[in-house]
Amino acid sequence: MRLGQQKRLTVEQVAELQARRKERELIRELMVGYGISKATVYRYLNQEVNSAT
């Protein structure tokens, strides 16, 4: 049994988000594009793609 909220993004979306940020896309644009908060964007940017599940 898993506690807490379900992940907002799939593994593929996390990889895409990280790639877009490496291309210097603004955090605000990522927030709006994925419908997530600034804290969530940074959380996804700081994790490895393989551990996104």
Secondary structure, DSSP 8 states (H G I E B T S, - for coil): ---S---SS-HHHHHHHHHHHHTT--HHHHHHHHT--HHHHHHHHTS-GGG--
